Amino acid sequence: MKRILFLMLAVNVAALPTAFAAVSDAEIAQLREQLVLVSQRLEQLAAENAELKRAQDQTATAVADVRTSVAEVKQAEVPAAKEAWSDRIRLDGDFRYRYERIDPEGSSTRQRNRIRARANIKADLADDVEVGFGLATGGDDPVSTNQTLGGGGSSKRVVLNLAYVDWQAAEGLHVLGGKFKNPLSRVGKQSLMWDGDWTPEGLALSYKRDWFFANAIGTYLESDSNKGNDNFSWGAQFGAAGEIGGAKVKGGIGYFSIETKGESTTFGDSGDPGDYFGNTAAEAGGLPCGTTLDADCVYLYDYLLTEIFAEAAFNVGNWPAVVFLDYVTNSDPSDEDTAWTAGARIGQAKDQGQMQFSYLYAEKEADSMIGLLTDSDFGGGGTDNKGHFLQLNFGVNKNWSIGAQYFINETGVSSGSKSDYDRIMIDTQWKWK
């Protein structure tokens, strides 16, 4: 600032020399004193301004330190809000209404309306422990929770469908106990070996890490030794999943031991051959079931099953598609020991306007697997049947779908009583969670 003033003064002196000629020495001296005073005042103001800036910076730093201290005190003194019990609870379920038309050769056509309702509650007891409980309509059928309408509007039964604990023992490893959803892999979501409604009872392990997966199960078909047909069955699957050429592929092998030879059925009437669901059974001494009044039947074979399965998922244009193969053989009998299915699915019905079409062909020889647990709809349930299955689903919205299923089957293929079996099912289903 001082330099500017002196420069201006010098310019004026140089430009106006005649003006200074008329000014006295006293006046010049007075002017110089005034300039010195102005310069001193400017220096004083600059010093005061610097001091104010330092004070302001110190104040800002002090305020920031106080705010940080207050925040730390609040965080230390105020405990985190406790998680409400409801935050650890999850609900889900579904309701389905079904119309069926069953047309078995040699018998009258049957029509019926059925409902299925399921509700599940799941609680996260810890980050690695889940407990679940589920109810469903239906009776004690291990492979169906449907309830037929009728009986004059009578009340319908609701039964225990799930009751389990799921412990994540390690990364990718789950241990289940109780009555739980089937953890075994079913390629194409088909029911060659295990009906989709079957909920095993016992213990299971499920492991998946990177490309490798393994499932193991130990299940009680009957755990009460007083009944004389107690049965603990076990099995395991091993496989791999990955991506090849843009397709997601999965494949594996499984082995299951279900020792039933010489035992009566664990569900139904032990003297009724129909309650062995296509498996070979006989009275004591090898007599055909029903030969002796009130005599029990027993299984003639164990079910020592080896399974090979594969699946590939890819896109056909904008449509997701899946193709699959499942093959099973029983090592105990010498014949009627093989079952297999192959099929495809294209599209999906998970949202409004989406469609899905499925097709499969299956053959199930009489003793290829345990008939009690296989698909309860294909061929009327059980083994000793073969044929086609077609399904079409349409998504009304994210929670509502409608669909139709058509079974074109043959039953009694190996028993010598071969007959056609056609079945149409029309469903509408709502899901919630």
SEBALO-7198 format. One record per residue (C-alpha): chain; residue number from 0; residue in one letter; x, y, z. Coordinates in steps of 0.2 Angstrom, whole numbers, plus 5000, padded with zeros to 4 digits. Last residue first. Layout:
# SEBALO-7198
  kette   nr  rest    xx    yy    zz
      A  NUM     a     X     Y     Z
...
This chain:
# SEBALO-7198
  kette   nr  rest    xx    yy    zz
      A  432     k  4784  4683  5009
      A  431     w  4768  4679  4998
      A  430     k  4764  4667  4984
      A  429     w  4747  4665  4975
      A  428     q  4743  4650  4964
      A  427     t  4730  4646  4950
      A  426     d  4731  4628  4944
      A  425     i  4723  4618  4930
      A  424     m  4727  4599  4932
      A  423     i  4724  4586  4918
      A  422     r  4728  4568  4920
      A  421     d  4729  4553  4907
      A  420     y  4733  4535  4912
      A  419     d  4734  4522  4899
      A  418     s  4735  4504  4905
      A  417     k  4747  4490  4907
      A  416     s  4742  4476  4918
      A  415     g  4757  4464  4916
      A  414     s  4766  4470  4931
      A  413     s  4780  4478  4921
      A  412     v  4771  4492  4913
      A  411     g  4757  4494  4926
      A  410     t  4755  4512  4921
      A  409     e  4756  4522  4905
      A  408     n  4756  4541  4905
      A  407     i  4750  4556  4896
      A  406     f  4751  4569  4910
      A  405     y  4745  4587  4907
      A  404     q  4748  4602  4918
      A  403     a  4740  4619  4917
      A  402     g  4745  4636  4924
      A  401     i  4741  4652  4933
      A  400     s  4752  4664  4942
      A  399     w  4751  4677  4956
      A  398     n  4764  4685  4966
      A  397     k  4775  4694  4954
      A  396     n  4760  4697  4942
      A  395     v  4749  4687  4931
      A  394     g  4763  4675  4926
      A  393     f  4758  4662  4914
      A  392     n  4763  4643  4916
      A  391     l  4762  4629  4904
      A  390     q  4766  4611  4908
      A  389     l  4769  4595  4899
      A  388     f  4773  4577  4905
      A  387     h  4775  4562  4895
      A  386     g  4776  4543  4899
      A  385     k  4781  4529  4910
      A  384     n  4775  4518  4924
      A  383     d  4780  4505  4936
      A  382     t  4784  4517  4950
      A  381     g  4774  4527  4963
      A  380     g  4761  4540  4959
      A  379     g  4745  4542  4949
      A  378     g  4755  4539  4933
      A  377     f  4765  4556  4937
      A  376     d  4755  4564  4951
      A  375     s  4763  4558  4967
      A  374     d  4781  4560  4960
      A  373     t  4793  4548  4969
      A  372     l  4793  4545  4988
      A  371     l  4783  4529  4991
      A  370     g  4789  4521  4975
      A  369     i  4807  4518  4982
      A  368     m  4818  4517  4966
      A  367     s  4821  4506  4951
      A  366     d  4810  4492  4958
      A  365     a  4795  4494  4946
      A  364     e  4803  4502  4932
      A  363     k  4801  4521  4931
      A  362     e  4802  4529  4913
      A  361     a  4801  4548  4911
      A  360     y  4798  4561  4897
      A  359     l  4799  4579  4901
      A  358     y  4791  4595  4895
      A  357     s  4790  4613  4902
      A  356     f  4784  4629  4895
      A  355     q  4785  4646  4904
      A  354     m  4777  4662  4901
      A  353     q  4779  4680  4907
      A  352     g  4765  4693  4906
      A  351     q  4767  4700  4924
      A  350     d  4782  4692  4933
      A  349     k  4790  4676  4938
      A  348     a  4783  4665  4925
      A  347     q  4799  4659  4916
      A  346     g  4804  4654  4899
      A  345     i  4810  4637  4892
      A  344     r  4810  4621  4901
      A  343     a  4818  4605  4895
      A  342     g  4817  4586  4898
      A  341     a  4825  4569  4902
      A  340     t  4820  4556  4914
      A  339     w  4827  4540  4920
      A  338     a  4823  4524  4930
      A  337     t  4831  4507  4931
      A  336     d  4830  4491  4941
      A  335     e  4816  4481  4933
      A  334     d  4828  4467  4933
      A  333     s  4841  4458  4944
      A  332     p  4836  4467  4960
      A  331     d  4848  4474  4972
      A  330     s  4859  4487  4962
      A  329     n  4845  4500  4959
      A  328     t  4848  4512  4945
      A  327     v  4844  4530  4943
      A  326     y  4846  4542  4928
      A  325     d  4842  4561  4928
      A  324     l  4844  4572  4913
      A  323     f  4841  4591  4910
      A  322     v  4839  4605  4898
      A  321     v  4835  4623  4904
      A  320     a  4830  4639  4895
      A  319     p  4830  4657  4898
      A  318     w  4821  4667  4884
      A  317     n  4828  4683  4877
      A  316     g  4836  4674  4863
      A  315     v  4837  4656  4868
      A  314     n  4847  4659  4884
      A  313     f  4856  4645  4894
      A  312     a  4855  4633  4908
      A  311     a  4862  4615  4907
      A  310     e  4858  4601  4919
      A  309     a  4866  4584  4923
      A  308     f  4862  4569  4934
      A  307     i  4869  4552  4938
      A  306     e  4861  4542  4952
      A  305     t  4865  4526  4961
      A  304     l  4852  4518  4972
      A  303     l  4853  4504  4984
      A  302     y  4834  4501  4986
      A  301     d  4832  4485  4996
      A  300     y  4821  4471  4988
      A  299     l  4807  4460  4992
      A  298     y  4797  4473  5002
      A  297     v  4785  4465  5014
      A  296     c  4766  4460  5014
      A  295     d  4756  4457  5029
      A  294     a  4743  4444  5030
      A  293     d  4725  4449  5034
      A  292     l  4718  4435  5023
      A  291     t  4731  4426  5014
      A  290     t  4734  4428  4995
      A  289     g  4732  4447  4996
      A  288     c  4750  4450  4992
      A  287     p  4758  4436  4981
      A  286     l  4766  4422  4991
      A  285     g  4785  4423  4993
      A  284     g  4785  4413  5009
      A  283     a  4779  4428  5019
      A  282     e  4768  4439  5009
      A  281     a  4775  4448  4994
      A  280     a  4781  4465  4988
      A  279     t  4788  4472  4972
      A  278     n  4788  4491  4971
      A  277     g  4773  4500  4962
      A  276     f  4767  4511  4976
      A  275     y  4770  4499  4991
      A  274     d  4753  4504  4997
      A  273     g  4744  4496  4982
      A  272     p  4750  4479  4988
      A  271     d  4738  4481  5003
      A  270     g  4743  4471  5018
      A  269     s  4755  4484  5026
      A  268     d  4742  4497  5024
      A  267     g  4748  4515  5022
      A  266     f  4765  4522  5026
      A  265     t  4781  4513  5033
      A  264     t  4778  4498  5021
      A  263     s  4782  4481  5028
      A  262     e  4800  4476  5030
      A  261     g  4808  4460  5022
      A  260     k  4820  4470  5011
      A  259     t  4818  4489  5015
      A  258     e  4835  4495  5016
      A  257     i  4836  4512  5008
      A  256     s  4854  4516  5004
      A  255     f  4856  4531  4992
      A  254     y  4871  4536  4981
      A  253     g  4873  4551  4970
      A  252     i  4883  4558  4955
      A  251     g  4885  4575  4948
      A  250     g  4882  4588  4935
      A  249     k  4879  4607  4934
      A  248     v  4881  4618  4919
      A  247     k  4878  4637  4916
      A  246     a  4879  4641  4898
      A  245     g  4890  4655  4890
      A  244     g  4902  4643  4882
      A  243     i  4904  4633  4898
      A  242     e  4900  4640  4915
      A  241     g  4901  4631  4932
      A  240     a  4894  4618  4943
      A  239     a  4901  4602  4951
      A  238     g  4894  4587  4960
      A  237     f  4893  4576  4974
      A  236     q  4877  4568  4981
      A  235     a  4874  4558  4997
      A  234     g  4863  4545  5005
      A  233     w  4855  4538  5020
      A  232     s  4840  4528  5026
      A  231     f  4835  4524  5044
      A  230     n  4821  4512  5044
      A  229     d  4810  4505  5058
      A  228     n  4798  4492  5052
      A  227     g  4795  4482  5068
      A  226     k  4783  4495  5075
      A  225     n  4791  4495  5092
      A  224     s  4807  4502  5084
      A  223     d  4799  4519  5081
      A  222     s  4810  4529  5069
      A  221     e  4801  4525  5053
      A  220     l  4806  4533  5036
      A  219     y  4819  4541  5046
      A  218     t  4831  4551  5036
      A  217     g  4850  4553  5034
      A  216     i  4855  4566  5021
      A  215     a  4871  4572  5012
      A  214     n  4873  4585  4999
      A  213     a  4889  4591  4991
      A  212     f  4894  4605  4980
      A  211     f  4909  4611  4970
      A  210     w  4912  4626  4959
      A  209     d  4915  4639  4972
      A  208     r  4909  4632  4988
      A  207     k  4893  4623  4991
      A  206     y  4889  4611  5006
      A  205     s  4873  4604  5012
      A  204     l  4872  4592  5027
      A  203     a  4856  4583  5032
      A  202     l  4848  4576  5048
      A  201     g  4831  4567  5051
      A  200     e  4814  4570  5043
      A  199     p  4813  4573  5025
      A  198     t  4800  4585  5018
      A  197     w  4792  4578  5002
      A  196     d  4781  4590  4993
      A  195     g  4793  4591  4977
      A  194     d  4792  4572  4975
      A  193     w  4809  4564  4976
      A  192     m  4816  4551  4964
      A  191     l  4809  4557  4947
      A  190     s  4802  4573  4954
      A  189     q  4808  4587  4942
      A  188     k  4815  4604  4947
      A  187     g  4826  4603  4931
      A  186     v  4839  4595  4941
      A  185     r  4834  4589  4958
      A  184     s  4848  4592  4970
      A  183     l  4845  4586  4988
      A  182     p  4841  4598  5001
      A  181     n  4823  4592  5004
      A  180     k  4814  4605  5014
      A  179     f  4815  4601  5033
      A  178     k  4808  4590  5047
      A  177     g  4821  4590  5061
      A  176     g  4840  4594  5059
      A  175     l  4850  4604  5046
      A  174     v  4868  4607  5045
      A  173     h  4874  4620  5032
      A  172     l  4891  4622  5025
      A  171     g  4895  4637  5013
      A  170     e  4906  4646  5025
      A  169     a  4906  4636  5041
      A  168     a  4893  4628  5053
      A  167     q  4878  4637  5046
      A  166     w  4865  4629  5057
      A  165     d  4848  4626  5050
      A  164     v  4835  4620  5063
      A  163     y  4819  4612  5059
      A  162     a  4800  4610  5060
      A  161     l  4791  4609  5043
      A  160     n  4775  4602  5037
      A  159     l  4765  4600  5053
      A  158     v  4747  4598  5048
      A  157     v  4731  4607  5044
      A  156     r  4715  4597  5041
      A  155     k  4700  4603  5032
      A  154     s  4683  4608  5040
      A  153     s  4668  4601  5032
      A  152     g  4660  4610  5018
      A  151     g  4647  4596  5014
      A  150     g  4661  4584  5013
      A  149     g  4669  4592  4998
      A  148     l  4685  4600  4993
      A  147     t  4700  4589  4992
      A  146     q  4716  4594  5002
      A  145     n  4733  4594  4994
      A  144     t  4748  4593  5005
      A  143     s  4756  4578  4996
      A  142     v  4771  4567  4996
      A  141     p  4772  4561  5014
      A  140     d  4753  4559  5015
      A  139     d  4748  4562  5033
      A  138     g  4733  4574  5029
      A  137     g  4732  4590  5019
      A  136     t  4734  4609  5023
      A  135     a  4751  4615  5028
      A  134     l  4760  4622  5043
      A  133     g  4778  4627  5044
      A  132     f  4791  4631  5058
      A  131     g  4809  4636  5055
      A  130     v  4824  4640  5066
      A  129     e  4839  4648  5058
      A  128     v  4857  4649  5066
      A  127     d  4872  4657  5059
      A  126     d  4869  4676  5062
      A  125     a  4860  4671  5077
      A  124     l  4842  4666  5082
      A  123     d  4836  4670  5065
      A  122     a  4818  4665  5065
      A  121     k  4808  4658  5051
      A  120     i  4789  4656  5050
      A  119     n  4781  4646  5036
      A  118     a  4763  4646  5029
      A  117     r  4756  4633  5017
      A  116     a  4739  4632  5008
      A  115     r  4734  4618  4996
      A  114     i  4717  4617  4988
      A  113     r  4708  4604  4978
      A  112     n  4694  4602  4966
      A  111     r  4689  4585  4959
      A  110     q  4685  4576  4943
      A  109     r  4687  4557  4941
      A  108     t  4684  4547  4924
      A  107     s  4678  4530  4927
      A  106     s  4690  4516  4926
      A  105     g  4697  4504  4913
      A  104     e  4710  4517  4906
      A  103     p  4713  4530  4919
      A  102     d  4705  4547  4916
      A  101     i  4709  4560  4930
      A  100     r  4702  4578  4928
      A   99     e  4709  4590  4941
      A   98     y  4705  4608  4946
      A   97     r  4717  4616  4958
      A   96     y  4718  4631  4970
      A   95     r  4735  4636  4977
      A   94     f  4740  4646  4992
      A   93     d  4757  4651  4996
      A   92     g  4769  4655  5011
      A   91     d  4782  4666  5018
      A   90     l  4786  4674  5035
      A   89     r  4802  4681  5042
      A   88     i  4807  4685  5060
      A   87     r  4823  4693  5066
      A   86     d  4817  4711  5065
      A   85     s  4802  4706  5074
      A   84     w  4812  4702  5090
      A   83     a  4817  4721  5090
      A   82     e  4836  4725  5089
      A   81     k  4842  4735  5103
      A   80     a  4846  4753  5100
      A   79     a  4865  4756  5102
      A   78     p  4870  4763  5119
      A   77     v  4871  4782  5122
      A   76     e  4886  4786  5133
      A   75     a  4901  4782  5121
      A   74     q  4893  4788  5106
      A   73     k  4887  4804  5114
      A   72     v  4905  4807  5122
      A   71     e  4913  4804  5105
      A   70     a  4901  4817  5096
      A   69     v  4904  4830  5110
      A   68     s  4923  4827  5108
      A   67     t  4922  4830  5089
      A   66     r  4911  4845  5091
      A   65     v  4923  4852  5104
      A   64     d  4938  4849  5093
      A   63     a  4930  4857  5078
      A   62     v  4925  4873  5089
      A   61     a  4944  4874  5095
      A   60     t  4950  4873  5077
      A   59     a  4938  4887  5071
      A   58     t  4943  4898  5086
      A   57     q  4962  4895  5082
      A   56     d  4959  4900  5064
      A   55     q  4949  4916  5069
      A   54     a  4963  4921  5082
      A   53     r  4976  4919  5068
      A   52     k  4966  4929  5056
      A   51     l  4963  4943  5069
      A   50     e  4982  4944  5072
      A   49     a  4985  4946  5054
      A   48     n  4972  4960  5052
      A   47     e  4980  4969  5067
      A   46     a  4997  4968  5059
      A   45     a  4991  4975  5043
      A   44     l  4982  4989  5052
      A   43     q  4997  4994  5061
      A   42     e  5007  4994  5045
      A   41     l  4994  5005  5037
      A   40     r  4995  5017  5051
      A   39     q  5014  5018  5050
      A   38     s  5013  5022  5031
      A   37     v  4999  5035  5034
      A   36     l  5010  5043  5048
      A   35     v  5025  5044  5036
      A   34     l  5015  5051  5023
      A   33     q  5009  5065  5035
      A   32     e  5027  5069  5040
      A   31     r  5031  5070  5021
      A   30     l  5017  5082  5018
      A   29     q  5023  5093  5033
      A   28     a  5040  5094  5026
      A   27     i  5034  5099  5009
      A   26     e  5023  5113  5016
      A   25     a  5038  5119  5025
      A   24     d  5049  5119  5010
      A   23     s  5036  5130  5001
      A   22     v  5025  5125  4986
      A   21     a  5025  5136  4970
      A   20     a  5039  5126  4962
      A   19     f  5030  5110  4966
      A   18     a  5016  5114  4954
      A   17     t  5028  5118  4940
      A   16     p  5035  5100  4941
      A   15     l  5018  5093  4937
      A   14     a  5021  5077  4928
      A   13     a  5036  5071  4938
      A   12     v  5029  5076  4955
      A   11     n  5012  5068  4951
      A   10     v  5021  5052  4946
      A    9     a  5032  5052  4961
      A    8     l  5016  5054  4972
      A    7     m  5007  5040  4964
      A    6     l  5023  5029  4966
      A    5     f  5024  5034  4984
      A    4     l  5006  5029  4987
      A    3     i  5007  5013  4978
      A    2     r  5023  5008  4988
      A    1     k  5014  5012  5004
      A    0     m  5000  5000  5000
